[in-house]
Amino acid sequence: MNPHRIHAERLDLIPASLEILEADRNDRQKLARLLSAAVPGSWPPPLLDDATLSEFVRMAAENADPCFITWYWVLDDPAEGERVLVGTGGLASSPLPGTVFIGYSVLEEFQRRGYATEAVRHIVAAAFALPGVRRIMATTYPDLAASIRVLEKNGFVYAGEGPGGKGFEEGIVAYVLEKPGASR
């Protein structure tokens, strides 16, 4: 997959190269240089823990998942001042045919401003541009109302409890978005 930079209304979604992911793990100053943005002291956002970031580094290094891409979300709104890293989100393959997973996380101080809704809308478009992708699935916790609202605003519908099994935590719920015009 050849990921591209996405210029959204207020956000600059920068595809995470292996260099960017490693800088995120080891060198915040380098991360700031690579993104041309300030990296808040509160970085990383919820759900982007060390284990997740290490898995992203592994996936990028091995290049084994043709649908894996994550973007770093940089607020690039002149009305807000300097460029600043506010969140991250991306895609990965699913074991279900024609389906990719989407995930995202935003720093707490930048939540409830519509950034996740904006970024997810653009990531959805990028996902549906991939060959063979007919469905996007997201999993979240039922008590994360803001995350669920982001999905619903982007057309995702509740699909029940998460798809159980390896890699999925107990108690998660799934949301899906079907590609317009795609046949099952």
ABEGO torsion letter per residue (X at the ends): XBBBBBBBAABBBBBBBAAAAAAAAABAAAAAAAAGBBBBAAOBBBGBBAAAAAAAAAAAAAGABAABBBBBBBBBBAAAEBBBBABBBBBBBBABBGBBBBBBBBBAAABGAGAAAAAAAAAAAAAAABBGBABBBBBBBAABAAAAAAAAAAGBBBAEBBAEEBGBBBGBBBBBBBBBGBBX
